[in-house]
Amino acid sequence: MPVEVILPKVDMDMESGQISRWYAKDGDSVSKGQLLFEIETDKAAMEVDAPSSGILRDVTAQEGTTVPVGQAVAWIYADGEAYNAAAPAKTVVAQAVVVDETKPALEQVEPVPEKPTQVMTDGVRATPLARRIARDAGIDLASLKGSGPKGRIQKKDVEATIAKPIAPVRSSPPLHAVWLREGKDGRVPLVLIHGFGSDLNSWRPMLGGPTMGSPILAIDLPGHGGSTRSIPDDLDGIASLVEQTIAAYHAGPIILVGHSFGGAIAACVAARTTLDIRALALIAPAGLGPEINGAFLSGFVRARTEASLVAWMKQLVQDEGLLTKPFIKVTLAQSQDVALRDAQQIIADRFFADGTQTFDIRPSLGNLAIPVRVIFGAADRVIPAVHAGGLPGDVAVHVFAGTGHMPQLEQREKIMRILGEMIRSVA
């Protein structure tokens, strides 16, 4: 039997959505999880993946069409499955329909598909989402040319006009940074901050699969990678350098992601409210409690041979198979850089004195008015996952079983899905 592709419910109040773009066409071969189409409502935009693998058939809703929630917009036939030109019976999930049990079933009221949304209060035809984005960006809709039916202005038309520098740097940044992904025009960038003893390249394995369409900027913290070996006296000083670096590469809203020590820095940057940060993701963040594996910090910094280094690296993950030869080789090369390791020893002594986290990011999280996700591995041997307890109620907490200190590697697909949800929530 063919598998239905239905229009999903993006939010609790959603009754219909407009299909803004198809990424596959009738007759294409698709894989489960592959991006099929985008939908827009007046509150959100969302990408919909293929529910199964096979051949896409009978696409009934074209771009620009508004469809009720639950209605089938296409079907996916398995390879080799018989197909005829007549589409399978369309199913529509009723929405807020009052059923009178005293009448025969054939007399019940069925929902009527809505006509495509066309808002023309100012003489300009545009979708509600396009209007909201244009209003937030200060863009005059009358100056735009719409690509939708009858010239209707859509989300992508507005986003195409929003300037977003990718490679150019507007001023000299104090820290080393690299655009790991250029992304699509108008997407809010992800800014990634690595953890202690690592560098911006540690994010590449997480990004090795399908992209999310957003630009991705990664930064080397002081004492790491290609950045300065001079270490500021406090978290606020490091946060200031991170802010200046981001501002040199990008002006506008961002989503901030930090791992371990980088998570603490990310929380500090968000609390300073200097940048337009729309959401914050903290992966195994430092600063939520005093306990930390001080032996790991000390042993990792001192290790100079492959045998000693690998012994400490095993503390990072549950699955030692993730410690690939290239990963070990790069980390070993860093261990030979005396100035680098000396700078990291200063960080360990300054911020993790006596094997204790000497700073607290909880007050910063409590004052944030943006969406925050905190992610831990239940088997973390560096920072205890119990530190995720007692956070403000509006902070979403994810704890993955059988996972160590690097969920971005050990639970890559789940972390990417979380980040994808954050991107869609601020679109």
C-alpha positions as CSV (number, residue, x, y, z in Angstrom):
1,M,0.0,0.0,0.0
2,P,1.3,3.5,-0.8
3,V,2.2,5.7,2.2
4,E,0.3,9.0,2.6
5,V,2.2,12.3,2.9
6,I,0.0,14.5,5.0
7,L,0.2,18.1,6.0
8,P,1.3,18.1,9.7
9,K,0.3,20.3,12.6
10,V,3.0,22.8,13.4
11,D,1.4,24.4,16.4
12,M,-1.7,23.8,18.6
13,D,-3.8,26.5,16.9
14,M,-2.9,25.5,13.3
15,E,-5.8,24.5,11.1
16,S,-4.2,24.8,7.7
17,G,-0.9,25.6,6.1
18,Q,0.4,26.9,2.8
19,I,2.9,24.7,0.9
20,S,5.6,27.3,-0.1
21,R,8.0,25.0,-1.8
22,W,8.4,21.4,-3.0
23,Y,11.9,19.9,-3.0
24,A,10.8,16.8,-5.0
25,K,8.4,16.4,-7.9
26,D,5.9,13.8,-9.0
27,G,7.7,10.7,-10.1
28,D,10.9,11.4,-8.2
29,S,12.6,8.7,-6.1
30,V,12.8,9.8,-2.5
31,S,14.4,8.4,0.7
32,K,12.9,8.3,4.2
33,G,13.9,11.4,6.0
34,Q,14.6,13.4,2.8
35,L,13.2,16.9,2.8
36,L,10.0,17.0,0.7
37,F,8.4,20.3,1.1
38,E,8.1,23.5,3.2
39,I,4.9,24.8,4.8
40,E,4.1,28.3,6.1
41,T,1.5,29.5,8.6
42,D,1.1,33.0,10.1
43,K,3.2,31.8,13.0
44,A,5.8,29.5,11.7
45,A,7.6,27.8,8.8
46,M,8.4,24.1,8.8
47,E,10.3,21.6,6.6
48,V,8.5,18.2,6.1
49,D,10.5,15.0,5.5
50,A,9.5,11.9,3.6
51,P,7.8,9.4,5.9
52,S,9.2,6.4,3.8
53,S,11.3,5.6,0.8
54,G,9.9,5.0,-2.7
55,I,8.5,6.9,-5.6
56,L,6.6,10.2,-5.0
57,R,3.2,10.1,-6.8
58,D,0.0,12.1,-7.1
59,V,1.1,15.4,-5.7
60,T,-2.2,17.1,-5.2
61,A,-1.2,20.4,-3.5
62,Q,1.0,22.7,-5.6
63,E,3.2,25.5,-4.3
64,G,1.1,28.4,-3.0
65,T,-1.8,26.1,-2.1
66,T,-3.3,26.2,1.4
67,V,-4.2,22.8,2.7
68,P,-6.1,21.7,5.9
69,V,-4.1,19.9,8.6
70,G,-4.1,16.1,8.1
71,Q,-5.0,16.2,4.4
72,A,-2.9,14.0,2.1
73,V,-0.8,16.1,-0.3
74,A,1.0,13.2,-2.1
75,W,1.7,9.4,-1.8
76,I,4.9,7.4,-1.8
77,Y,4.8,4.1,-3.6
78,A,7.4,1.4,-2.8
79,D,9.8,0.6,-5.6
80,G,8.1,-1.9,-7.8
81,E,4.7,-1.3,-6.3
82,A,1.9,-1.2,-8.8
83,Y,0.6,2.2,-9.6
84,N,-2.2,3.6,-11.7
85,A,-3.0,7.2,-12.6
86,A,-6.0,7.4,-10.3
87,A,-4.8,8.7,-6.9
88,P,-5.7,6.7,-3.8
89,A,-8.7,8.0,-1.9
90,K,-7.9,11.3,-0.2
91,T,-8.3,11.3,3.6
92,V,-8.9,14.5,5.5
93,V,-8.7,14.7,9.3
94,A,-11.7,16.6,10.6
95,Q,-10.9,19.8,12.6
96,A,-13.3,21.2,15.2
97,V,-16.3,19.6,13.4
98,V,-19.4,19.2,15.6
99,V,-21.0,15.8,14.9
100,D,-24.8,15.5,15.4
101,E,-25.4,11.8,16.3
102,T,-29.1,12.2,15.5
103,K,-28.3,12.6,11.7
104,P,-27.1,9.9,9.3
105,A,-23.4,9.9,8.7
106,L,-23.8,11.2,5.1
107,E,-25.3,14.4,6.4
108,Q,-22.4,15.2,8.7
109,V,-20.5,18.4,7.9
110,E,-17.0,17.9,6.5
111,P,-14.3,20.6,6.6
112,V,-14.0,22.6,3.5
113,P,-10.4,23.3,2.3
114,E,-9.5,26.9,2.6
115,K,-8.5,29.1,-0.3
116,P,-4.9,30.2,-0.5
117,T,-4.2,33.0,2.0
118,Q,-4.1,36.4,0.3
119,V,-3.6,39.4,2.5
120,M,-4.1,42.7,0.6
121,T,-4.8,45.2,3.3
122,D,-2.3,47.6,1.8
123,G,-2.8,46.7,-1.9
124,V,0.1,44.2,-1.8
125,R,-0.6,40.5,-2.0
126,A,1.5,38.6,0.5
127,T,1.4,35.7,2.9
128,P,1.0,36.5,6.7
129,L,4.5,35.0,7.4
130,A,6.1,37.2,4.7
131,R,4.4,40.2,6.2
132,R,5.7,39.4,9.7
133,I,9.3,38.9,8.5
134,A,9.2,42.1,6.4
135,R,7.9,44.0,9.4
136,D,10.6,42.7,11.7
137,A,13.3,43.5,9.2
138,G,11.9,46.9,8.3
139,I,11.3,46.0,4.6
140,D,8.7,47.7,2.5
141,L,6.6,45.0,0.8
142,A,5.7,47.3,-2.0
143,S,9.3,47.3,-3.1
144,L,9.4,43.5,-3.6
145,K,8.3,41.3,-6.4
146,G,6.5,38.1,-5.4
147,S,7.3,34.7,-6.8
148,G,4.0,33.1,-5.7
149,P,0.7,32.7,-7.6
150,K,-0.5,36.0,-9.1
151,G,2.6,37.7,-7.8
152,R,2.0,36.9,-4.1
153,I,5.0,37.7,-1.9
154,Q,6.2,34.7,0.0
155,K,8.7,34.2,2.9
156,K,11.6,33.5,0.5
157,D,11.0,36.7,-1.4
158,V,11.4,38.7,1.8
159,E,14.4,36.7,3.0
160,A,16.2,37.2,-0.3
161,T,16.3,40.9,0.3
162,I,17.9,40.6,3.8
163,A,21.6,41.2,3.5
164,K,23.6,38.4,5.2
165,P,27.4,38.5,4.8
166,I,28.9,35.1,4.7
167,A,32.6,35.2,3.8
168,P,33.5,38.9,4.2
169,V,34.6,40.2,7.6
170,R,33.6,43.7,8.4
171,S,36.3,44.3,11.0
172,S,39.2,42.5,12.5
173,P,37.9,39.8,14.9
174,P,39.9,39.0,18.1
175,L,39.3,35.3,17.8
176,H,39.7,32.8,14.9
177,A,36.5,31.8,13.3
178,V,35.4,29.9,10.2
179,W,32.1,29.6,8.2
180,L,31.6,25.8,8.2
181,R,28.5,26.1,6.1
182,E,27.2,29.0,3.9
183,G,23.5,28.0,4.0
184,K,20.5,29.5,2.3
185,D,19.8,33.2,1.9
186,G,17.8,34.6,4.8
187,R,18.4,31.8,7.3
188,V,19.4,32.6,10.8
189,P,23.0,31.4,11.4
190,L,24.1,28.9,14.0
191,V,27.2,30.1,15.9
192,L,29.1,27.2,17.5
193,I,31.4,27.4,20.5
194,H,33.5,24.3,21.3
195,G,34.6,22.9,24.7
196,F,37.8,22.8,26.7
197,G,40.8,21.2,25.0
198,S,39.0,21.2,21.6
199,D,38.7,23.6,18.6
200,L,36.1,24.6,16.0
201,N,36.9,21.6,13.9
202,S,35.4,19.3,16.5
203,W,32.0,20.3,15.1
204,R,32.6,18.9,11.7
205,P,31.6,15.3,12.4
206,M,28.3,16.5,13.7
207,L,27.8,18.4,10.4
208,G,28.9,15.5,8.2
209,G,25.4,14.5,7.1
210,P,22.6,16.4,5.4
211,T,22.6,20.1,6.1
212,M,19.9,22.2,7.7
213,G,20.1,25.0,5.3
214,S,21.4,27.5,7.8
215,P,24.8,29.2,7.8
216,I,27.1,27.9,10.4
217,L,29.9,29.9,12.0
218,A,32.3,28.2,14.4
219,I,34.7,30.1,16.8
220,D,38.0,29.0,18.5
221,L,38.0,30.1,22.1
222,P,41.1,31.8,23.6
223,G,43.8,29.2,24.2
224,H,42.4,26.9,21.5
225,G,42.8,26.3,17.8
226,G,43.9,29.4,15.9
227,S,42.9,31.9,18.5
228,T,45.1,34.0,20.9
229,R,46.9,32.2,23.7
230,S,46.2,35.1,26.1
231,I,43.4,34.1,28.5
232,P,41.0,36.8,30.0
233,D,40.7,36.9,33.7
234,D,37.0,35.9,33.8
235,L,34.1,34.5,31.7
236,D,32.9,38.0,30.9
237,G,36.2,38.8,29.3
238,I,36.0,35.7,27.1
239,A,32.3,36.5,26.3
240,S,33.3,39.9,25.1
241,L,35.9,38.5,22.7
242,V,33.3,36.1,21.3
243,E,30.8,38.9,20.8
244,Q,33.3,41.0,18.9
245,T,34.2,38.0,16.7
246,I,30.5,37.3,15.9
247,A,29.9,41.0,15.1
248,A,32.8,41.0,12.7
249,Y,31.3,38.2,10.7
250,H,27.6,38.7,10.9
251,A,25.0,41.4,11.8
252,G,21.6,40.3,12.7
253,P,19.9,37.4,14.6
254,I,21.7,34.2,15.5
255,I,21.2,30.9,17.3
256,L,24.0,30.3,19.8
257,V,25.3,26.7,20.5
258,G,27.9,25.9,23.1
259,H,29.5,22.6,24.3
260,S,31.0,22.1,27.8
261,F,33.1,25.1,28.7
262,G,31.9,26.7,25.5
263,G,28.3,26.2,26.8
264,A,29.2,28.4,29.8
265,I,30.6,31.0,27.5
266,A,27.5,30.9,25.3
267,A,25.3,31.4,28.3
268,C,27.3,34.4,29.4
269,V,27.2,35.9,25.9
270,A,23.4,35.5,25.8
271,A,23.0,37.1,29.3
272,R,25.0,40.2,28.2
273,T,22.2,40.9,25.6
274,T,24.6,42.7,23.3
275,L,23.8,40.5,20.3
276,D,20.5,39.6,18.7
277,I,20.4,36.0,20.0
278,R,17.1,34.2,19.2
279,A,17.7,30.8,20.9
280,L,20.4,29.1,22.9
281,A,21.5,25.4,23.0
282,L,23.9,24.2,25.7
283,I,25.4,20.7,25.2
284,A,26.9,19.2,28.5
285,P,27.5,22.8,29.7
286,A,29.8,23.8,32.5
287,G,28.7,26.1,35.2
288,L,25.6,24.3,36.5
289,G,27.2,22.8,39.6
290,P,30.6,22.5,41.3
291,E,31.5,19.0,40.4
292,I,33.8,18.2,37.4
293,N,36.3,15.5,36.6
294,G,39.4,17.3,37.7
295,A,41.6,14.3,37.0
296,F,40.4,14.4,33.3
297,L,41.3,18.1,32.9
298,S,44.7,17.7,34.5
299,G,45.5,14.4,32.7
300,F,44.3,15.6,29.3
301,V,46.5,18.8,29.5
302,R,49.6,16.8,30.6
303,A,49.3,14.0,28.1
304,R,51.9,14.0,25.4
305,T,51.9,10.4,24.0
306,E,49.1,8.7,22.0
307,A,48.7,6.1,24.7
308,S,48.3,8.6,27.6
309,L,46.0,10.9,25.5
310,V,43.7,8.1,24.3
311,A,43.3,6.9,27.9
312,W,41.9,10.3,28.9
313,M,39.9,10.7,25.6
314,K,38.0,7.5,26.5
315,Q,36.4,9.5,29.3
316,L,34.6,11.7,26.8
317,V,32.4,9.0,25.2
318,Q,30.6,5.8,25.9
319,D,31.3,4.4,22.4
320,E,35.0,4.3,22.1
321,G,34.6,3.6,18.3
322,L,33.9,7.3,18.0
323,L,37.5,8.0,18.8
324,T,38.6,7.6,15.2
325,K,42.3,7.6,14.1
326,P,42.0,11.1,12.5
327,F,40.3,12.4,15.7
328,I,43.1,11.0,17.8
329,K,45.8,12.2,15.4
330,V,44.6,15.8,15.4
331,T,44.3,15.9,19.2
332,L,47.8,14.4,19.5
333,A,49.2,17.1,17.3
334,Q,47.7,19.7,19.5
335,S,49.2,18.1,22.5
336,Q,52.7,18.8,21.0
337,D,52.0,22.6,21.0
338,V,53.4,23.6,24.3
339,A,52.1,27.2,24.2
340,L,48.6,25.8,23.5
341,R,48.7,23.4,26.4
342,D,50.1,26.0,28.7
343,A,47.2,28.3,27.9
344,Q,44.7,25.5,28.5
345,Q,46.4,24.8,31.9
346,I,45.8,28.4,32.8
347,I,42.1,27.9,31.9
348,A,41.9,24.8,34.1
349,D,43.6,26.6,37.0
350,R,41.6,29.7,36.7
351,F,38.1,28.3,36.1
352,F,38.3,24.8,37.5
353,A,40.6,25.3,40.4
354,D,41.1,22.3,42.6
355,G,38.9,20.2,40.3
356,T,35.9,22.5,41.0
357,Q,33.8,24.6,38.7
358,T,34.3,28.1,40.3
359,F,31.5,29.9,38.3
360,D,27.7,29.6,38.1
361,I,25.6,30.2,34.9
362,R,22.3,29.5,36.6
363,P,21.5,33.1,37.3
364,S,22.2,33.9,33.6
365,L,19.8,31.3,32.4
366,G,17.1,32.4,34.8
367,N,17.0,35.9,33.3
368,L,16.9,34.9,29.6
369,A,13.7,35.6,27.6
370,I,14.7,33.3,24.7
371,P,14.2,29.6,24.1
372,V,16.9,27.6,25.8
373,R,17.7,23.9,25.4
374,V,20.1,22.0,27.8
375,I,21.4,18.7,26.6
376,F,23.3,16.1,28.6
377,G,24.4,12.5,28.3
378,A,23.2,10.4,31.2
379,A,26.6,8.7,31.3
380,D,28.7,11.8,31.2
381,R,32.0,11.2,33.1
382,V,33.3,14.8,32.9
383,I,30.3,16.9,34.0
384,P,27.5,15.0,35.9
385,A,24.2,15.0,34.1
386,V,22.4,15.6,37.4
387,H,23.5,19.3,36.9
388,A,20.6,19.6,34.5
389,G,18.2,19.4,37.5
390,G,16.6,22.4,39.0
391,L,16.7,24.7,36.0
392,P,14.0,27.2,35.3
393,G,10.7,25.6,34.1
394,D,10.9,27.2,30.7
395,V,14.3,25.6,29.9
396,A,13.9,22.4,27.9
397,V,16.1,19.7,29.1
398,H,17.2,16.6,27.1
399,V,19.1,13.7,28.8
400,F,20.2,10.9,26.5
401,A,20.8,7.4,28.0
402,G,24.0,5.6,27.2
403,T,25.6,8.9,26.2
404,G,28.8,10.5,27.5
405,H,30.2,14.1,27.4
406,M,29.8,14.5,23.6
407,P,26.1,14.1,22.7
408,Q,26.8,16.0,19.4
409,L,28.9,13.0,18.3
410,E,27.1,10.1,20.2
411,Q,23.6,11.3,19.4
412,R,24.3,13.2,16.2
413,E,20.9,12.7,14.5
414,K,19.0,13.7,17.6
415,I,21.1,16.7,18.2
416,M,20.7,17.8,14.6
417,R,16.9,17.4,14.9
418,I,16.9,19.5,18.1
419,L,18.9,22.2,16.3
420,G,16.6,22.0,13.3
421,E,13.6,22.6,15.5
422,M,15.3,25.6,17.0
423,I,16.0,27.0,13.5
424,R,12.3,26.5,12.5
425,S,11.1,28.1,15.7
426,V,12.8,31.4,14.9
427,A,12.2,31.4,11.1
